[in-house]
Amino acid sequence: MIKSNIIPRRTSRRPTLSAIASRIGCSKAVVSTVLNNAKGNTIVSDALRKRVEDTAREIGYVPNFASRCLARKSTRMLGVYIPPGIWTGVGMMYEGRIIRGIERTCQERNYELLLINASGSRNADNCVRKIEEQQVDGILLVHARSNTLGLQQILEATNKIVAVDYNEPEPSSLNAVSFDNTAAVNMAVEHLVELGHKRIMYVGPSTMEPSPDDLSRRNAFNSAIRHFNLPLIEKPSAGKTSIYGGAIQSAVDFSISLGNGMPTAFVTYNDLLAVDLMHRLTDKGIDVPGKVSVIGIDDSPFCTIARPQLTSVRHPLELMGQQAVLMLLELMEKESMDIADGDRTGKRTLFSPELVVRGTTGKAIS
């Protein structure tokens, strides 16, 4: 007997809405209303709804995704778009923390996520195409800036869009969840002043082409220093430096060159810079916090890994991601109900910082 290697095709048909309706003795419209959340004029009693659901389970019915989308006029899918740029993508810590918050809230609200630009390398055309093809109900922008290429194109494609951690005033029509950079820096400087520090220096990622957030934090630092009538310690610009290492080493070398006028405390743009600064100071034999205090901004996982653990100002990225989803769902609900007030000014939600004191800040040593 010759054995065949051909695997026979399955002949069992997938359970359908019609099969459920036939078993119960009701219309297909009733079954669709129950299982697909279809919007229409069909009214279903609680008892009949239970019979439909029980029968669907018995015969192993699995809703068809495309059919459900058509029935409820919604994909139950939100898109996350990360504009192309250096050090961007879902694998980065910054984006990862935001997306964790987004994902958690989507799960709670029975929505799925579509990562439109996971590597942060593709332009906005891909995002616009997903919107025009109605593959997503709304868009969450992560790591966007006012000069992001294609931003206006996305805004013209849909008004169901919310940017996360977007801290710029333009475009005014963009809905956004923002962070109070000024309050964060003020909080850091006030903490150091309370510890008796009078020579405090800000360290950013580069001396040229600062990001909007870096510029905002630097300006806030300068204002705080003036408020407390302290000397402003700034390293002379020496041209463009690398994003992290070069800027930190340059700041350390400059600080040491000041001799007795060396800063007794540093506020850094973020935690990664703060940890790098700590290492380079230690390499020079400068104890943290024995001789110099260091405080970062973000309250990232770097803080508890560092030794001593890093004092930081909390930047609640996960919570901001959650809030962005809630804002987007509210926008979508208003549009589905055709609620419009005619005001094209975007809604902004501002998150406040929180100081987390750990082991890298101590009293100033005279």
N, C-alpha and C positions, 0 to 999 in steps of 0.2 A: 504493500500500500504506500503510495506516494504522499508524503506530508507536505502541505502547503505552508509557506512562511507568511502568507498574506493574512493580516489580522482582519477579521470580519468587522464591517461597519456596524455601529450601534444603530438599531432601528427604533429604539424607544424615543418617542417625541417628548420635547420639553413641555411640562404642564403649562396650560394657557389660561387666560382670564375666562375664555368661553367654556373651558372644561369645568372650572369652579362654578360658573353661573349655571351650567347644566346640572351639576350635582345638587345644588341648593334649590334650583327652580326660580332664579331671579334673573334680572337683566345683566348684560355685560357691563353696562354703565354703572350699576350698583357696585359690582366687584372692583371696577377701576377707581371709583370714588374712595373705596376703603383702602385698597392696596397701593394706589399710585398718588393718593392725595389730590386727585383731579378736582379742578374747580369747575363747578357747574350748578345746575338747579336740582340735582338728585339729592334727595333727603334720605338718610339711612338711619334706622333705629339702632339703639345700642345692641339689642338682641340679634338683629340681622348682621350687624358689624362683627359681632363675636363669631357667628356662624361662618362668615366669609373668612375671617382670620384663622379659625380652627381648620377649616377645609383646606386652605392654602398650605398650612403646615403639614396636614395629613398627606397630601399628594406631592409635597416637595416643591411648591411653586417658588421661583426666584424672580423678583421683578426685573424687567428689562430696563436697563439704564436709560437708553434713548427714549423709550416709551414714557418713562416717568418724567423725563425732562420736558417732553412735549405736553404731557398732561398738566403738569403744574407750572409750565412756562419758566422753569428754573433748572439750572444744572446742579445746584447745591455745591458748586465749586468756586473757590476763591483763588485768584492768581496772585503769586508773589513775584514781583519783578525787581531784580537787582541790576541797576544800570552798570555797564562796563566800566571798569576802573582798576587801578593798582590796589592790590590787597583786598579785593572784593570777591564774594562767593559764599555759598552756604557752609563751606568748610572752615570759614574764618570764625573766630570766637565772637566777634561783634554781631555778625549776621545770625550766627547760631543761637545766641541768647534771645534775640528778637523773635526768631522763628519758633523757638520753644514756646514762647508766650502765645504766638499766633496759633500754633498747632493745638495747644491745650484748649483754647477758647473755641476753635473750630470743631473739635471733638465734642465739646459740651453742647454746641449748637447744631450738631449733626451736619457739618459741612466738611468737604474734602479740600485738600490743597493741591494746586498745580504750580510747581516751581518752573517758571517760564525761562529764567536765566540763572540756573543754579551755579554756573561757574563765573558769572559776572563778566562774560566775554562777548555776548551778542548785543546788538543794538536794539533800539526801541521798535523797529519794524516787526519783530517777532511778537512783541507784546501787543501792538496794535492789531496784528492779524488775529490773535487769540480773542481779542475783544470783538472784532468785526464778525468773526465766525461764531460768536456767542458760545465759546467754549467755557467761559467763566462768567459768573454773575457780577463780579467786582474785582478791583485790583488793589493790592497792598504794595506800596513802594518802599523799598528798604535801601538805605544808603544813597538817597537822591540828593541833589543839590539844585539850586536855582538855575545853574548853567548846564545841567544834565542834558546831553544831546537827545532830542526826541521827546522831552518832557511835555512841551506844548502840543506835540502831535498826539500824545497819549490823552492829554486833557481834552482835546477836541474829539477824541474817539468815545470818551465816556465821562460822565460826572460822578460815576460810582467808583471813586478812588480815594484812598487815604494814604498819606506818607507817614512813615514811622521815624521818630527822632529827627524830624525836619525842623531846623531852627532858623530859617531865613524868612523874611517878610514876603518875598515875591516867589512865585506868582500868588497874588492875594486870593485867587479863586481856589487854591489847593487846600483841601481838607488835610489836617495834619495833627499828629501827636508830637509835642515838642518837649524839650528839657530846658530847665532854667539854668543856663550856663553861668549867668551872673551870680545867682544865689549860691551856686556850687563853689565858685571861687571865693566869694565873700566868706562863706562858711569855713573854708580852708584857712584863709588868712586870719580870720578872727580866732580860730583855734590856736594858731601859732602865736598870735599876739598875746593871748591869755596865758600862754606858757612863758612869756617874757622875751620872745624873739623880736629883734629890732632890725636885723639885716636878713631880709627874705628875698629869694630870687625865684622867678618863674622860668621853667624850662619847657619849651615846646619842641615839636618834632623837626623843625627846620627853621632857618633864618630867612628863607625866601619862599614865596608862593604859599603862605599859610592857608590852611583850610578855613572855611567860615567859622567852624567851631573853635579852632585854635585862635583865630583872630578875636573872636568874642571873649574867650577866656583870658587871653592876654590883655585885652582892653579892660576887662573887669578887674584883673589883678592890678593894673596900673592905677585904676580909680580907687581900689581898696587901700593901696599903699599911700596914696595922697590923703585919703580920709584919715588914716592913722598917723599922718605926718612922719612917714618913714622914708629913708633914702631909697630911690629907685635904682636897683642894681641891674644893669643890662650889659650883656656881652656885645662889643662892637661887631657889626655885621661884617662877615668875611666872605660873602658870596653864598651860593647855594651849597647846602650840605646834604648828606644822605638822610633818609627819613628818620632813622633812630640812632644807630651807633655813632655816626659822625657828630650829630648835634649834642649828644650826651657827653662824649669825650671832650668836645670843644668847651662845653659849659663847665666841666670839672676842671680842666686846665686853666680856664679863665678865673674861676673862683679861687683856686689855689694861688694864682699869681697876685691876688689882692692882699695876701699876707694876713695881717691882723684884721683887715677889712673884709675877710672872707664871709660869705653868708653863713648864718647859723641854722638856716632852714630853707627848704626848697618846696615849691608847689609845682608839680609836673602836669602836663597836658592829660596824661592817662597813667594807668597802673603799669603798663609795660615799660614806659619811660622811667617810672619811679623805681622799678626793680633793677633796671639796667644802671640807673644812677647809683643806687645802693651798692651794687657790685663794684662799680668803678671807684667809688669813694673808699670802699673797703680795701681795694687793691692799692690805694694810695696811703693806707694806714689811718684813714679817717673813720672813726667809729660812728655807727648809726644805731641808736639815737644819742650816744654818749656825748659826741661833739657836735653832730649835725642832725637835724630832724628832717624827715622826708614825708610828704603826703601826696597821694595820687588822686585821680578822679576816675571813677567807674565802679569800684568795689567788685572787681572781677575775681575769678578763681586764682589769679596770680597773688592776691593779697594773703591768702592763707597758706600758700605754698612757700612764699618768701620767708626768710629767717633773718631778723625778726619779722613777724607778720606785719603787713603794711597797713598803716592808717590811710583811709581813703574816704572819698565822698561818693555815696551811692548814686549810681546812674541806673534807675530801675528799668532796664531794657526789656525784661520779660513782661513786666506789668504794662509797659508801653505798647508792646506787641498785642497783648490782650485787649487793651483799650482801643487800639486801632481796628481790631476786628469788630468790636461792639459798635464803633462809630460807622464802620462800613455797612454793617447789617441795618443800622438805623436809616442810613441813606437809601439803601435798597428797599426797605419797607415803605419809606415815604414815597419813593418813585412808583412802587407797585400800587399804592393807594392814590397816586396822582396828586400828592400834596406838594405844592410849590409856593414859596413866598416871594419869588421874583428876585431875591437877593443873591447875587452871584459871589458874594464874599465867602470864602471858605471858613469852616469852623476849625478852631484851634483849641486843643486841650494841652495845658501846660503842666508838666510833672515837676514837683519840687525835689531837691536833693536831700540827703540825710547823711550826717557825719557818722562814720564808723571808726572809733578810736581803737587802735591796736598798739603794736610795739615800736613803731618807727618815729613817734613824736614824743618828745620829753621837754623838760624845762631847759631854757636857754642857759648855757654855761658862759659866765662872764669872762 
